[in-house]
Amino acid sequence: MLPPVDQSPEGHVEPAVGARAAASKRRWTRAELIAIVAITLLAAVIRMVHLSDPKEFAFDEVYYAKDACIYAHVDTKECGIAEESTYVHPPLGKSLIALGVAAFGFDSFGWRIVPVVFGTLSVALLFLIARKIFRSLVAACAAALLLSLDLMHFVQSRVAMLDIFTTFFTMLAFFCLLVDREHMERRRGSNDPSTRRMARPWRAAAGIAAGAATACKWEGAFALVAIIVLTFVWERAARREDDEHEAFGRTFTEETPSIVLYLMILPVVTYAATYIGHLQGDVLALPWAQGSWVRNLV
């Protein structure tokens, strides 16, 4: 069966938006809404049970929870340290843990509640990702349920450590990239010059999320590299349908500006911004000058 066609204003006949792009526009069904809510609630409940136990620090909580205590401006005597102890790691994850400490106090519940929230949200996020990739309620439910019951994810969601934040922001970056790809597919053949160039808000969102993942733990930089490669591969595949011989060159020429801006510069800016308030220095000084904020960041 031949695919439907669209008639352009110039009379040129082009393939219509593919079945995948059309499927991506479908509305949520009641079953899907019930499923994502139910699985997310299940993930939340099993992660909240006895969250305060053990009362003492578990694993590397002895470092990150104390640093979060300092970030929350709790008295240093209660924190047990006078200043941040884990400078080797970026500040975003510790700042997020500090939100729970500031809200509920410096105890086992306070320093674990925010990881629970992000662990639970990552289950819902995987449901969204699987729904977009497989376009199947069964597949989305299976993926989200498996993650909600995964023992490593379960533990990381219940301790004040940085890994769950890196995981969440990495998944968020990939989700944003999927949405960007869907927009590209829907707008192909529309004669809109911005379709594959600079008007890519979801690509920018993916860059911000990847920068946030790196700002929690440096391992997030690997996800950023993967996202850049995947973006190029997808864009080249889209152009091969038009001109196989020029696909690589066109992709490089047309996509390099937005990839550099959104997936290289923007993540670095996001990463640097998380150090605001945690680094001393003169912001207006030359980057290489002694005592400048940028030099201290580097």
Disulfide bonds with the S-S distance in Angstrom:
Cys69-Cys79 1.94
